[in-house]
Amino acid sequence: MNSLMKRYEGNPILTIDDLPKGIGYYILNPGAIKFNGEYLLLVDVFHVEGSICFWIARSKDGYHFKFDPAPVDWPEMPADTGWEEHGCYDPRITKIEDEYFIFYGSHNNKCGTRIALAKTKDFVKFEHVALTSELNNRNAALFPEKINGMYCRFERPFPGDEFSPCYMWMSFSKDLEFWGKHRESLLPRPGHWDHQKIGAGAPPIRVKEGWLEIYHAVNPTCDGSIYMLYAAILDYKEPWRVIARSKYPLLFPEAEYEQKGRVRNVVFTCNAILEDDGMVKVYYGAADTCIGVAEAPLDEIVKSCFEPYRFTLGLKKQ
């Protein structure tokens, strides 16, 4: 296969059959973190009642996971927000000091999606922090440290429907509730697979070159869309400024379980775990149906951002 990241030979590592029978139909797009000596996945579960909830799966080795007996006891959206949450999905987990902050998509069946923030210290009790965006915004990923004294996040507003072009923005906050100073960051690239729609994948990883961001890209076809993963290096002090960017996907839907499912041709991540040996693990939703894991050395991912173009005809250098 052509992807830089190597798939685990035992993929998919989790399917709906790993939950009790009759619970739901699909699992996908987990947040991931190492916590108390375990790998922990906060998994989207499309359950039989017609919505989405979070369910934790745990592993000692990072490959063999077991779900908790029950879904997460997720906090209700406070009434004073004026927002009724009918589902939660695509969690991105960032550790800051002794707390774990979780940006996620808060869905309302009538209005659409907004970005919400929750936090936890133990992955047992979760606390609502704030509803942090207007309508039609998602894919928020919190940086693991403040930038120029302010919290920093990626976000992805979209002006139209699911097929509208949209890209990655950045915003800042003093208190994690009110976000502003919005500015463009990563843009689609004409002539590339990521030319139509892109959004944050994992919370950024600090590297000596700046910030490494693994993001998802969407390419429209005559028969649906293709979702894949790319990487970019951003400036450390001015993270909206792109230093380098991979010219080809890190992970492209080539395996059968990535090409066939609820939504065909999808690899989509909300996480990236940097191991002590320099390997990066990415747990990803495959075809919006099951979960796989792929990995690559950190230095190879960074290197891919600086490699020259293989094919230059008609491509704009970005």
Phi and psi in degrees as GROMACS dihedral restraints (atoms count N, CA, C in turn):
[ dihedral_restraints ]
;  ai    aj    ak    al  type     phi  dphi    fc
    3     4     5     6     1   -88.1    20    10
    4     5     6     7     1   -11.4    20    10
    6     7     8     9     1   -69.2    20    10
    7     8     9    10     1   145.0    20    10
    9    10    11    12     1   -67.8    20    10
   10    11    12    13     1   -41.5    20    10
   12    13    14    15     1   -76.8    20    10
   13    14    15    16     1   140.0    20    10
   15    16    17    18     1   -94.8    20    10
   16    17    18    19     1   126.7    20    10
   18    19    20    21     1   -76.5    20    10
   19    20    21    22     1   144.8    20    10
   21    22    23    24     1   -68.1    20    10
   22    23    24    25     1   133.9    20    10
   24    25    26    27     1   -66.1    20    10
   25    26    27    28     1   -17.2    20    10
   27    28    29    30     1   -93.0    20    10
   28    29    30    31     1     9.9    20    10
   30    31    32    33     1   -61.5    20    10
   31    32    33    34     1   150.3    20    10
   33    34    35    36     1   -72.8    20    10
   34    35    36    37     1   144.4    20    10
   36    37    38    39     1   -83.8    20    10
   37    38    39    40     1   -21.4    20    10
   39    40    41    42     1  -142.6    20    10
   40    41    42    43     1   138.3    20    10
   42    43    44    45     1  -134.1    20    10
   43    44    45    46     1   175.5    20    10
   45    46    47    48     1   -63.0    20    10
   46    47    48    49     1   -22.7    20    10
   48    49    50    51     1   -69.7    20    10
   49    50    51    52     1   -13.2    20    10
   51    52    53    54     1   -82.1    20    10
   52    53    54    55     1    -8.5    20    10
   54    55    56    57     1   -96.4    20    10
   55    56    57    58     1   161.7    20    10
   57    58    59    60     1   -54.6    20    10
   58    59    60    61     1   144.3    20    10
   60    61    62    63     1   -59.0    20    10
   61    62    63    64     1   136.1    20    10
   63    64    65    66     1    88.0    20    10
   64    65    66    67     1     3.6    20    10
   66    67    68    69     1   -75.7    20    10
   67    68    69    70     1   -45.7    20    10
   69    70    71    72     1  -164.2    20    10
   70    71    72    73     1  -165.2    20    10
   72    73    74    75     1  -119.8    20    10
   73    74    75    76     1   -35.6    20    10
   75    76    77    78     1  -144.1    20    10
   76    77    78    79     1   152.7    20    10
   78    79    80    81     1  -130.2    20    10
   79    80    81    82     1   150.2    20    10
   81    82    83    84     1  -170.4    20    10
   82    83    84    85     1   170.5    20    10
   84    85    86    87     1    46.1    20    10
   85    86    87    88     1    58.6    20    10
   87    88    89    90     1   -77.6    20    10
   88    89    90    91     1   150.4    20    10
   90    91    92    93     1   -78.8    20    10
   91    92    93    94     1   155.7    20    10
   93    94    95    96     1  -144.0    20    10
   94    95    96    97     1   145.1    20    10
   96    97    98    99     1  -158.1    20    10
   97    98    99   100     1   155.2    20    10
   99   100   101   102     1   -97.5    20    10
  100   101   102   103     1   126.1    20    10
  102   103   104   105     1  -144.4    20    10
  103   104   105   106     1   123.4    20    10
  105   106   107   108     1    52.4    20    10
  106   107   108   109     1    44.1    20    10
  108   109   110   111     1    78.8    20    10
  109   110   111   112     1     8.4    20    10
  111   112   113   114     1  -124.7    20    10
  112   113   114   115     1   155.3    20    10
  114   115   116   117     1   -87.1    20    10
  115   116   117   118     1   131.9    20    10
  117   118   119   120     1  -125.9    20    10
  118   119   120   121     1   126.0    20    10
  120   121   122   123     1  -110.6    20    10
  121   122   123   124     1   130.8    20    10
  123   124   125   126     1  -103.3    20    10
  124   125   126   127     1   100.7    20    10
  126   127   128   129     1   -99.1    20    10
  127   128   129   130     1   138.4    20    10
  129   130   131   132     1   -72.7    20    10
  130   131   132   133     1   127.6    20    10
  132   133   134   135     1  -122.5    20    10
  133   134   135   136     1   117.3    20    10
  135   136   137   138     1   -82.3    20    10
  136   137   138   139     1   102.5    20    10
  138   139   140   141     1   -93.7    20    10
  139   140   141   142     1   173.7    20    10
  141   142   143   144     1   -70.7    20    10
  142   143   144   145     1   -14.9    20    10
  144   145   146   147     1   -81.4    20    10
  145   146   147   148     1    -6.7    20    10
  147   148   149   150     1   103.4    20    10
  148   149   150   151     1     5.7    20    10
  150   151   152   153     1  -124.4    20    10
  151   152   153   154     1  -164.0    20    10
  153   154   155   156     1  -127.3    20    10
  154   155   156   157     1   137.0    20    10
  156   157   158   159     1  -132.1    20    10
  157   158   159   160     1   170.6    20    10
  159   160   161   162     1   -99.3    20    10
  160   161   162   163     1   140.9    20    10
  162   163   164   165     1  -140.3    20    10
  163   164   165   166     1   132.5    20    10
  165   166   167   168     1   -89.7    20    10
  166   167   168   169     1   135.3    20    10
  168   169   170   171     1  -120.4    20    10
  169   170   171   172     1   143.4    20    10
  171   172   173   174     1  -127.2    20    10
  172   173   174   175     1   152.7    20    10
  174   175   176   177     1  -152.1    20    10
  175   176   177   178     1   146.4    20    10
  177   178   179   180     1   -88.5    20    10
  178   179   180   181     1   -30.3    20    10
  180   181   182   183     1  -108.4    20    10
  181   182   183   184     1    -4.7    20    10
  183   184   185   186     1    86.6    20    10
  184   185   186   187     1     1.7    20    10
  186   187   188   189     1  -127.5    20    10
  187   188   189   190     1   -32.0    20    10
  189   190   191   192     1  -111.5    20    10
  190   191   192   193     1   110.2    20    10
  192   193   194   195     1  -113.1    20    10
  193   194   195   196     1   152.3    20    10
  195   196   197   198     1  -134.2    20    10
  196   197   198   199     1   132.7    20    10
  198   199   200   201     1   -73.2    20    10
  199   200   201   202     1   148.1    20    10
  201   202   203   204     1   -62.6    20    10
  202   203   204   205     1   160.6    20    10
  204   205   206   207     1   -63.4    20    10
  205   206   207   208     1   -26.7    20    10
  207   208   209   210     1  -139.5    20    10
  208   209   210   211     1   158.8    20    10
  210   211   212   213     1   -65.8    20    10
  211   212   213   214     1   168.3    20    10
  213   214   215   216     1   -63.6    20    10
  214   215   216   217     1   140.0    20    10
  216   217   218   219     1   -81.8    20    10
  217   218   219   220     1    82.0    20    10
  219   220   221   222     1   -77.5    20    10
  220   221   222   223     1   136.8    20    10
  222   223   224   225     1   -68.5    20    10
  223   224   225   226     1   142.4    20    10
  225   226   227   228     1   -71.1    20    10
  226   227   228   229     1   148.6    20    10
  228   229   230   231     1   -66.6    20    10
  229   230   231   232     1   126.1    20    10
  231   232   233   234     1   -58.0    20    10
  232   233   234   235     1   143.1    20    10
  234   235   236   237     1   -62.7    20    10
  235   236   237   238     1   -29.9    20    10
  237   238   239   240     1   -72.3    20    10
  238   239   240   241     1    -7.0    20    10
  240   241   242   243     1   -77.3    20    10
  241   242   243   244     1   -20.7    20    10
  243   244   245   246     1    70.2    20    10
  244   245   246   247     1    17.8    20    10
  246   247   248   249     1  -124.1    20    10
  247   248   249   250     1   125.3    20    10
  249   250   251   252     1   -98.0    20    10
  250   251   252   253     1   120.3    20    10
  252   253   254   255     1   -93.2    20    10
  253   254   255   256     1   115.8    20    10
  255   256   257   258     1   -98.6    20    10
  256   257   258   259     1    -6.7    20    10
  258   259   260   261     1  -175.1    20    10
  259   260   261   262     1   154.6    20    10
  261   262   263   264     1  -132.4    20    10
  262   263   264   265     1   142.9    20    10
  264   265   266   267     1  -158.2    20    10
  265   266   267   268     1   166.0    20    10
  267   268   269   270     1    52.6    20    10
  268   269   270   271     1    64.4    20    10
  270   271   272   273     1   -79.4    20    10
  271   272   273   274     1   139.5    20    10
  273   274   275   276     1  -122.9    20    10
  274   275   276   277     1   119.7    20    10
  276   277   278   279     1  -103.7    20    10
  277   278   279   280     1   128.3    20    10
  279   280   281   282     1  -128.5    20    10
  280   281   282   283     1   127.5    20    10
  282   283   284   285     1   -90.0    20    10
  283   284   285   286     1   128.4    20    10
  285   286   287   288     1  -131.2    20    10
  286   287   288   289     1   115.0    20    10
  288   289   290   291     1    57.1    20    10
  289   290   291   292     1  -120.4    20    10
  291   292   293   294     1  -105.2    20    10
  292   293   294   295     1    16.3    20    10
  294   295   296   297     1  -121.4    20    10
  295   296   297   298     1   152.5    20    10
  297   298   299   300     1  -114.8    20    10
  298   299   300   301     1   117.2    20    10
  300   301   302   303     1   -99.3    20    10
  301   302   303   304     1   135.9    20    10
  303   304   305   306     1  -124.9    20    10
  304   305   306   307     1   106.7    20    10
  306   307   308   309     1   -83.7    20    10
  307   308   309   310     1   139.0    20    10
  309   310   311   312     1  -152.1    20    10
  310   311   312   313     1   164.7    20    10
  312   313   314   315     1   -84.6    20    10
  313   314   315   316     1   120.6    20    10
  315   316   317   318     1  -101.2    20    10
  316   317   318   319     1   115.4    20    10
  318   319   320   321     1  -104.9    20    10
  319   320   321   322     1   134.5    20    10
  321   322   323   324     1  -117.6    20    10
  322   323   324   325     1   128.1    20    10
  324   325   326   327     1   -62.4    20    10
  325   326   327   328     1   -27.4    20    10
  327   328   329   330     1   -89.5    20    10
  328   329   330   331     1   -35.4    20    10
  330   331   332   333     1  -105.8    20    10
  331   332   333   334     1   -30.1    20    10
  333   334   335   336     1   119.1    20    10
  334   335   336   337     1  -145.9    20    10
  336   337   338   339     1  -119.8    20    10
  337   338   339   340     1   140.8    20    10
  339   340   341   342     1  -130.0    20    10
  340   341   342   343     1   161.4    20    10
  342   343   344   345     1   -86.5    20    10
  343   344   345   346     1   128.3    20    10
  345   346   347   348     1  -121.8    20    10
  346   347   348   349     1   160.3    20    10
  348   349   350   351     1  -130.7    20    10
  349   350   351   352     1   131.6    20    10
  351   352   353   354     1  -127.7    20    10
  352   353   354   355     1   169.4    20    10
  354   355   356   357     1  -146.7    20    10
  355   356   357   358     1   161.5    20    10
  357   358   359   360     1  -156.4    20    10
  358   359   360   361     1   159.7    20    10
  360   361   362   363     1  -113.4    20    10
  361   362   363   364     1   -18.1    20    10
  363   364   365   366     1  -132.9    20    10
  364   365   366   367     1    -1.8    20    10
  366   367   368   369     1    59.3    20    10
  367   368   369   370     1    26.0    20    10
  369   370   371   372     1  -117.1    20    10
  370   371   372   373     1   -52.7    20    10
  372   373   374   375     1  -104.2    20    10
  373   374   375   376     1   125.5    20    10
  375   376   377   378     1  -115.2    20    10
  376   377   378   379     1   145.5    20    10
  378   379   380   381     1  -126.1    20    10
  379   380   381   382     1   131.5    20    10
  381   382   383   384     1   -69.5    20    10
  382   383   384   385     1   135.1    20    10
  384   385   386   387     1  -103.1    20    10
  385   386   387   388     1   -54.8    20    10
  387   388   389   390     1  -170.1    20    10
  388   389   390   391     1   156.5    20    10
  390   391   392   393     1   -93.6    20    10
  391   392   393   394     1   117.9    20    10
  393   394   395   396     1  -116.6    20    10
  394   395   396   397     1    14.4    20    10
  396   397   398   399     1  -152.0    20    10
  397   398   399   400     1   168.8    20    10
  399   400   401   402     1   -81.2    20    10
  400   401   402   403     1  -172.3    20    10
  402   403   404   405     1   -66.0    20    10
  403   404   405   406     1   156.3    20    10
  405   406   407   408     1    59.6    20    10
  406   407   408   409     1    56.2    20    10
  408   409   410   411     1  -145.3    20    10
  409   410   411   412     1   143.3    20    10
  411   412   413   414     1  -161.4    20    10
  412   413   414   415     1  -170.8    20    10
  414   415   416   417     1    57.7    20    10
  415   416   417   418     1    43.4    20    10
  417   418   419   420     1   -82.2    20    10
  418   419   420   421     1   136.8    20    10
  420   421   422   423     1  -137.4    20    10
  421   422   423   424     1   121.3    20    10
  423   424   425   426     1   -87.0    20    10
  424   425   426   427     1   131.6    20    10
  426   427   428   429     1   -66.3    20    10
  427   428   429   430     1   148.2    20    10
  429   430   431   432     1   -79.0    20    10
  430   431   432   433     1    -2.5    20    10
  432   433   434   435     1  -148.7    20    10
  433   434   435   436     1   160.6    20    10
  435   436   437   438     1   -71.2    20    10
  436   437   438   439     1   149.7    20    10
  438   439   440   441     1  -113.2    20    10
  439   440   441   442     1   118.1    20    10
  441   442   443   444     1    51.7    20    10
  442   443   444   445     1    41.3    20    10
  444   445   446   447     1    81.3    20    10
  445   446   447   448     1     5.8    20    10
  447   448   449   450     1  -129.5    20    10
  448   449   450   451     1   149.1    20    10
  450   451   452   453     1   -65.3    20    10
  451   452   453   454     1   146.0    20    10
  453   454   455   456     1  -132.6    20    10
  454   455   456   457     1   141.2    20    10
  456   457   458   459     1  -145.0    20    10
  457   458   459   460     1   155.7    20    10
  459   460   461   462     1   -83.8    20    10
  460   461   462   463     1   152.8    20    10
  462   463   464   465     1  -148.2    20    10
  463   464   465   466     1   165.5    20    10
  465   466   467   468     1  -141.4    20    10
  466   467   468   469     1    84.4    20    10
  468   469   470   471     1   -68.9    20    10
  469   470   471   472     1   148.7    20    10
  471   472   473   474     1  -133.3    20    10
  472   473   474   475     1   127.4    20    10
  474   475   476   477     1   -80.3    20    10
  475   476   477   478     1   -18.0    20    10
  477   478   479   480     1  -131.3    20    10
  478   479   480   481     1  -135.2    20    10
  480   481   482   483     1   -90.5    20    10
  481   482   483   484     1  -169.5    20    10
  483   484   485   486     1   -63.4    20    10
  484   485   486   487     1   -16.9    20    10
  486   487   488   489     1  -102.2    20    10
  487   488   489   490     1     4.1    20    10
  489   490   491   492     1   -76.5    20    10
  490   491   492   493     1   142.6    20    10
  492   493   494   495     1   -61.9    20    10
  493   494   495   496     1   137.7    20    10
  495   496   497   498     1  -159.3    20    10
  496   497   498   499     1   164.0    20    10
  498   499   500   501     1  -150.9    20    10
  499   500   501   502     1  -176.1    20    10
  501   502   503   504     1   -91.1    20    10
  502   503   504   505     1   129.2    20    10
  504   505   506   507     1  -112.6    20    10
  505   506   507   508     1   170.9    20    10
  507   508   509   510     1  -131.2    20    10
  508   509   510   511     1   142.7    20    10
  510   511   512   513     1  -140.0    20    10
  511   512   513   514     1   167.2    20    10
  513   514   515   516     1  -134.0    20    10
  514   515   516   517     1   154.8    20    10
  516   517   518   519     1  -151.7    20    10
  517   518   519   520     1   148.0    20    10
  519   520   521   522     1   -91.8    20    10
  520   521   522   523     1   -23.1    20    10
  522   523   524   525     1  -129.9    20    10
  523   524   525   526     1     4.8    20    10
  525   526   527   528     1    73.1    20    10
  526   527   528   529     1    -2.1    20    10
  528   529   530   531     1  -105.0    20    10
  529   530   531   532     1   -50.2    20    10
  531   532   533   534     1  -102.6    20    10
  532   533   534   535     1   123.2    20    10
  534   535   536   537     1  -117.8    20    10
  535   536   537   538     1   137.7    20    10
  537   538   539   540     1  -154.8    20    10
  538   539   540   541     1  -159.1    20    10
  540   541   542   543     1    52.1    20    10
  541   542   543   544     1    43.3    20    10
  543   544   545   546     1   -65.4    20    10
  544   545   546   547     1   138.8    20    10
  546   547   548   549     1  -152.9    20    10
  547   548   549   550     1   152.1    20    10
  549   550   551   552     1   -65.1    20    10
  550   551   552   553     1   149.0    20    10
  552   553   554   555     1  -130.2    20    10
  553   554   555   556     1   -96.3    20    10
  555   556   557   558     1   -84.9    20    10
  556   557   558   559     1   130.0    20    10
  558   559   560   561     1  -113.0    20    10
  559   560   561   562     1   154.4    20    10
  561   562   563   564     1   -59.9    20    10
  562   563   564   565     1   154.2    20    10
  564   565   566   567     1  -117.0    20    10
  565   566   567   568     1   117.9    20    10
  567   568   569   570     1   -58.7    20    10
  568   569   570   571     1   138.2    20    10
  570   571   572   573     1    84.0    20    10
  571   572   573   574     1     5.7    20    10
  573   574   575   576     1  -120.1    20    10
  574   575   576   577     1   169.2    20    10
  576   577   578   579     1   -64.3    20    10
  577   578   579   580     1   -24.7    20    10
  579   580   581   582     1   -98.9    20    10
  580   581   582   583     1    43.9    20    10
  582   583   584   585     1   -92.5    20    10
  583   584   585   586     1    -7.8    20    10
  585   586   587   588     1  -111.6    20    10
  586   587   588   589     1   -51.0    20    10
  588   589   590   591     1  -149.6    20    10
  589   590   591   592     1   131.7    20    10
  591   592   593   594     1  -136.4    20    10
  592   593   594   595     1   157.9    20    10
  594   595   596   597     1  -160.3    20    10
  595   596   597   598     1   160.4    20    10
  597   598   599   600     1   -59.4    20    10
  598   599   600   601     1   142.5    20    10
  600   601   602   603     1  -103.4    20    10
  601   602   603   604     1   -89.8    20    10
  603   604   605   606     1   -85.4    20    10
  604   605   606   607     1   153.9    20    10
  606   607   608   609     1   -56.3    20    10
  607   608   609   610     1   141.3    20    10
  609   610   611   612     1   -60.8    20    10
  610   611   612   613     1   151.9    20    10
  612   613   614   615     1  -111.6    20    10
  613   614   615   616     1   131.0    20    10
  615   616   617   618     1   -74.9    20    10
  616   617   618   619     1   125.2    20    10
  618   619   620   621     1  -129.2    20    10
  619   620   621   622     1   168.0    20    10
  621   622   623   624     1   -65.3    20    10
  622   623   624   625     1   -23.6    20    10
  624   625   626   627     1   -81.1    20    10
  625   626   627   628     1   -14.3    20    10
  627   628   629   630     1   145.6    20    10
  628   629   630   631     1  -124.3    20    10
  630   631   632   633     1  -116.5    20    10
  631   632   633   634     1   130.5    20    10
  633   634   635   636     1   -94.3    20    10
  634   635   636   637     1   124.4    20    10
  636   637   638   639     1  -119.4    20    10
  637   638   639   640     1   121.9    20    10
  639   640   641   642     1   -96.0    20    10
  640   641   642   643     1   118.5    20    10
  642   643   644   645     1  -124.7    20    10
  643   644   645   646     1   163.8    20    10
  645   646   647   648     1  -101.2    20    10
  646   647   648   649     1   150.1    20    10
  648   649   650   651     1  -130.5    20    10
  649   650   651   652     1   147.2    20    10
  651   652   653   654     1  -122.9    20    10
  652   653   654   655     1   127.1    20    10
  654   655   656   657     1  -118.8    20    10
  655   656   657   658     1   119.9    20    10
  657   658   659   660     1   -74.4    20    10
  658   659   660   661     1   146.8    20    10
  660   661   662   663     1  -131.0    20    10
  661   662   663   664     1   178.9    20    10
  663   664   665   666     1   -73.5    20    10
  664   665   666   667     1    -6.1    20    10
  666   667   668   669     1  -138.9    20    10
  667   668   669   670     1    54.4    20    10
  669   670   671   672     1   102.7    20    10
  670   671   672   673     1  -159.0    20    10
  672   673   674   675     1  -127.7    20    10
  673   674   675   676     1   160.4    20    10
  675   676   677   678     1  -115.0    20    10
  676   677   678   679     1   126.9    20    10
  678   679   680   681     1  -105.6    20    10
  679   680   681   682     1   132.9    20    10
  681   682   683   684     1  -145.2    20    10
  682   683   684   685     1   176.3    20    10
  684   685   686   687     1  -116.5    20    10
  685   686   687   688     1   139.4    20    10
  687   688   689   690     1  -127.9    20    10
  688   689   690   691     1   176.3    20    10
  690   691   692   693     1  -135.4    20    10
  691   692   693   694     1   152.0    20    10
  693   694   695   696     1  -144.5    20    10
  694   695   696   697     1   152.1    20    10
  696   697   698   699     1  -109.3    20    10
  697   698   699   700     1   128.2    20    10
  699   700   701   702     1  -115.3    20    10
  700   701   702   703     1   152.1    20    10
  702   703   704   705     1   -62.2    20    10
  703   704   705   706     1   141.8    20    10
  705   706   707   708     1   -66.3    20    10
  706   707   708   709     1   -46.5    20    10
  708   709   710   711     1   -88.8    20    10
  709   710   711   712     1   -26.3    20    10
  711   712   713   714     1  -124.2    20    10
  712   713   714   715     1    75.4    20    10
  714   715   716   717     1   -66.1    20    10
  715   716   717   718     1   -14.1    20    10
  717   718   719   720     1   -73.2    20    10
  718   719   720   721     1   -13.6    20    10
  720   721   722   723     1   -90.2    20    10
  721   722   723   724     1   122.1    20    10
  723   724   725   726     1   -85.8    20    10
  724   725   726   727     1   124.1    20    10
  726   727   728   729     1   -90.6    20    10
  727   728   729   730     1   -44.1    20    10
  729   730   731   732     1  -156.5    20    10
  730   731   732   733     1   162.7    20    10
  732   733   734   735     1  -155.2    20    10
  733   734   735   736     1   137.9    20    10
  735   736   737   738     1   -63.8    20    10
  736   737   738   739     1   140.5    20    10
  738   739   740   741     1   -87.7    20    10
  739   740   741   742     1   -15.5    20    10
  741   742   743   744     1  -140.6    20    10
  742   743   744   745     1   159.2    20    10
  744   745   746   747     1   -64.6    20    10
  745   746   747   748     1   145.7    20    10
  747   748   749   750     1   -72.9    20    10
  748   749   750   751     1   -37.6    20    10
  750   751   752   753     1  -145.1    20    10
  751   752   753   754     1   125.0    20    10
  753   754   755   756     1  -123.0    20    10
  754   755   756   757     1   141.8    20    10
  756   757   758   759     1   -68.7    20    10
  757   758   759   760     1    94.1    20    10
  759   760   761   762     1  -114.6    20    10
  760   761   762   763     1   -25.4    20    10
  762   763   764   765     1   -79.5    20    10
  763   764   765   766     1   154.6    20    10
  765   766   767   768     1   -59.9    20    10
  766   767   768   769     1   -40.3    20    10
  768   769   770   771     1   -71.7    20    10
  769   770   771   772     1   -11.7    20    10
  771   772   773   774     1   -93.0    20    10
  772   773   774   775     1   -22.5    20    10
  774   775   776   777     1   -96.3    20    10
  775   776   777   778     1   -20.9    20    10
  777   778   779   780     1  -126.7    20    10
  778   779   780   781     1   125.4    20    10
  780   781   782   783     1   170.0    20    10
  781   782   783   784     1  -154.5    20    10
  783   784   785   786     1   -58.1    20    10
  784   785   786   787     1   -43.3    20    10
  786   787   788   789     1  -129.6    20    10
  787   788   789   790     1   120.6    20    10
  789   790   791   792     1   -71.1    20    10
  790   791   792   793     1   152.3    20    10
  792   793   794   795     1    59.9    20    10
  793   794   795   796     1    57.2    20    10
  795   796   797   798     1  -131.9    20    10
  796   797   798   799     1   127.0    20    10
  798   799   800   801     1  -125.0    20    10
  799   800   801   802     1   128.1    20    10
  801   802   803   804     1  -146.3    20    10
  802   803   804   805     1   125.9    20    10
  804   805   806   807     1  -122.4    20    10
  805   806   807   808     1   153.6    20    10
  807   808   809   810     1  -121.1    20    10
  808   809   810   811     1    16.2    20    10
  810   811   812   813     1  -158.3    20    10
  811   812   813   814     1   164.0    20    10
  813   814   815   816     1  -159.3    20    10
  814   815   816   817     1   121.1    20    10
  816   817   818   819     1  -106.4    20    10
  817   818   819   820     1   120.2    20    10
  819   820   821   822     1   -89.0    20    10
  820   821   822   823     1   117.9    20    10
  822   823   824   825     1   -83.8    20    10
  823   824   825   826     1   164.2    20    10
  825   826   827   828     1   -63.6    20    10
  826   827   828   829     1   -26.4    20    10
  828   829   830   831     1   -87.9    20    10
  829   830   831   832     1     6.6    20    10
  831   832   833   834     1    90.7    20    10
  832   833   834   835     1     0.8    20    10
  834   835   836   837     1   -83.5    20    10
  835   836   837   838     1   147.2    20    10
  837   838   839   840     1  -111.7    20    10
  838   839   840   841     1   121.5    20    10
  840   841   842   843     1   -97.7    20    10
  841   842   843   844     1   134.7    20    10
  843   844   845   846     1  -124.1    20    10
  844   845   846   847     1   120.4    20    10
  846   847   848   849     1   -96.0    20    10
  847   848   849   850     1   129.0    20    10
  849   850   851   852     1  -137.3    20    10
  850   851   852   853     1   151.3    20    10
  852   853   854   855     1   -78.3    20    10
  853   854   855   856     1   132.6    20    10
  855   856   857   858     1  -113.9    20    10
  856   857   858   859     1   120.0    20    10
  858   859   860   861     1    54.0    20    10
  859   860   861   862     1    28.3    20    10
  861   862   863   864     1    51.7    20    10
  862   863   864   865     1    35.3    20    10
  864   865   866   867     1  -134.0    20    10
  865   866   867   868     1   -39.7    20    10
  867   868   869   870     1  -145.3    20    10
  868   869   870   871     1  -175.7    20    10
  870   871   872   873     1  -126.1    20    10
  871   872   873   874     1   133.9    20    10
  873   874   875   876     1  -121.8    20    10
  874   875   876   877     1   172.7    20    10
  876   877   878   879     1  -133.9    20    10
  877   878   879   880     1   140.1    20    10
  879   880   881   882     1  -137.7    20    10
  880   881   882   883     1   156.7    20    10
  882   883   884   885     1  -149.3    20    10
  883   884   885   886     1   159.8    20    10
  885   886   887   888     1  -159.3    20    10
  886   887   888   889     1   155.3    20    10
  888   889   890   891     1   -64.3    20    10
  889   890   891   892     1   140.6    20    10
  891   892   893   894     1   -55.6    20    10
  892   893   894   895     1   -43.9    20    10
  894   895   896   897     1   -65.6    20    10
  895   896   897   898     1   -29.1    20    10
  897   898   899   900     1   -72.9    20    10
  898   899   900   901     1   -36.6    20    10
  900   901   902   903     1   -65.6    20    10
  901   902   903   904     1   -45.7    20    10
  903   904   905   906     1   -61.8    20    10
  904   905   906   907     1   -44.9    20    10
  906   907   908   909     1   -58.0    20    10
  907   908   909   910     1   -37.9    20    10
  909   910   911   912     1   -63.0    20    10
  910   911   912   913     1   -24.9    20    10
  912   913   914   915     1   -72.7    20    10
  913   914   915   916     1   -22.9    20    10
  915   916   917   918     1  -105.1    20    10
  916   917   918   919     1    -3.9    20    10
  918   919   920   921     1   -68.0    20    10
  919   920   921   922     1   147.9    20    10
  921   922   923   924     1   -71.5    20    10
  922   923   924   925     1   165.2    20    10
  924   925   926   927     1   -66.6    20    10
  925   926   927   928     1   140.2    20    10
  927   928   929   930     1   -82.8    20    10
  928   929   930   931     1   -33.7    20    10
  930   931   932   933     1  -129.2    20    10
  931   932   933   934     1   123.3    20    10
  933   934   935   936     1  -107.8    20    10
  934   935   936   937     1   -12.5    20    10
  936   937   938   939     1   -63.7    20    10
  937   938   939   940     1   118.7    20    10
  939   940   941   942     1    77.2    20    10
  940   941   942   943     1     2.6    20    10
  942   943   944   945     1   -94.9    20    10
  943   944   945   946     1   135.6    20    10
  945   946   947   948     1   -86.1    20    10
  946   947   948   949     1   127.3    20    10
  948   949   950   951     1   -71.2    20    10
  949   950   951   952     1   119.4    20    10
